[in-house]
């Protein structure tokens, strides 16, 4: 797991990545204003942070591509599949630990019901997987970090706005309300909102889980077919 350890350390060595993945989510959990009115704004902000953190943690793939490191790595007895799997696992692990901590803090600090705690854990786990896969596919489209970061910043903002992480999709005008369905975060927020209303794992919740799983598969298939060398 040499590649895994190297990618993990490199991802967490970045000050911005360390702050976003380790400190910002904890800070949000302790800020009471985010958790008034059912906590929808807090959950949306955490979703936005999760997507940004996934992009930063997966940056090592683009760095290896632009710096030519991947060619030297693949010259050793290491397959492309192993390289990609270990890089993706290294990006996911800190985020999944973050999801677990968020679920525990929500249960302790904000009196989340057991059902809501389980729902948050499952939804944010799937959002993490789909966000890392989306970032991986996105990196495969670019040849330099600046273009990738600039473009993803706009996509991330658009996804958060149309997906319901920043504003409820119901208040968006006309057909724009449904544009968010092309982003995994839309399905995550839809599933969480249904649990907040009914305090049970509804059909909408499981539909959201399924949709995020399909997005993850699609992103990985797309990224896996792109040449990194």
Residue pairs with C-beta under 8 A, 6 or more apart in sequence:
1 86
3 73
3 78
3 82
3 83
3 86
3 87
3 90
4 86
4 87
4 89
4 90
5 90
6 60
7 60
7 86
7 87
7 90
7 91
8 90
8 93
8 94
10 60
10 63
11 17
11 56
11 57
11 58
11 59
11 60
11 90
11 91
11 94
12 18
12 21
12 22
12 94
14 56
14 59
16 56
17 53
17 56
17 57
17 59
20 49
20 52
20 53
20 56
21 53
21 56
21 57
21 94
21 95
21 98
22 94
22 98
24 49
25 46
25 49
25 50
25 98
25 101
25 102
26 101
26 105
28 34
28 42
28 45
28 46
28 49
29 42
29 102
29 105
29 106
29 109
29 110
30 105
30 109
31 42
34 41
34 42
34 45
35 41
35 42
35 110
38 196
39 106
39 110
39 196
40 168
40 192
40 193
40 196
43 120
43 189
43 192
44 160
44 164
44 165
44 166
44 189
45 165
46 102
46 124
47 124
47 127
47 160
47 163
47 165
47 185
47 188
47 189
48 156
48 160
48 165
48 166
48 185
50 95
50 98
50 99
50 124
50 127
50 128
50 131
51 127
51 131
51 134
51 156
51 159
51 160
51 185
52 156
53 94
53 95
53 98
53 131
54 91
54 95
54 128
54 131
54 132
54 134
54 135
55 131
55 135
55 138
55 149
55 152
55 156
57 90
57 91
57 92
57 94
57 95
57 132
57 135
58 87
58 88
58 91
58 132
58 135
58 136
58 139
59 139
59 145
60 87
60 90
60 91
61 84
61 87
61 136
61 139
61 140
61 228
62 139
62 142
62 145
62 148
63 69
63 145
64 70
64 73
64 228
65 139
65 143
65 228
65 229
66 143
66 144
66 145
70 83
70 228
70 229
71 229
73 83
74 80
74 83
74 229
80 228
84 136
84 223
84 224
87 136
88 132
88 133
88 136
88 220
91 132
91 135
91 136
92 128
92 129
92 132
95 128
95 131
95 132
96 125
96 128
99 120
99 121
99 124
99 125
99 128
100 121
102 120
102 124
103 117
103 120
103 121
103 124
106 112
106 116
106 117
106 120
107 114
107 117
112 120
113 199
115 195
115 199
115 200
115 201
116 195
116 196
116 199
118 201
119 191
119 192
119 195
119 201
119 205
120 192
122 209
123 188
123 191
123 192
123 205
123 208
123 209
123 212
124 188
126 184
126 188
126 208
126 209
126 212
126 213
126 216
127 184
127 185
127 188
127 212
129 212
129 213
129 216
130 184
130 212
130 213
130 215
130 216
130 219
131 184
133 215
133 216
133 217
133 219
133 220
133 223
134 184
134 215
134 219
135 152
136 219
136 220
136 223
137 219
137 220
137 222
137 223
137 226
138 148
138 151
138 152
138 155
139 148
139 223
140 222
140 223
140 226
140 228
141 148
141 226
142 148
142 151
158 183
159 165
159 180
159 183
159 185
159 186
160 166
160 185
161 167
162 169
162 172
162 176
162 179
162 180
162 183
162 186
163 169
163 180
163 183
163 184
163 185
163 186
163 188
163 189
164 180
164 185
164 186
164 189
164 190
164 193
165 185
165 189
169 177
169 180
169 186
169 189
170 177
172 180
180 186
181 187
184 211
184 212
184 215
184 216
187 207
187 208
187 209
187 211
187 212
187 215
188 208
188 212
190 204
190 207
190 208
191 202
191 204
191 205
191 206
191 207
191 208
191 209
192 205
192 208
193 204
194 202
194 204
194 205
194 208
195 201
195 202
195 205
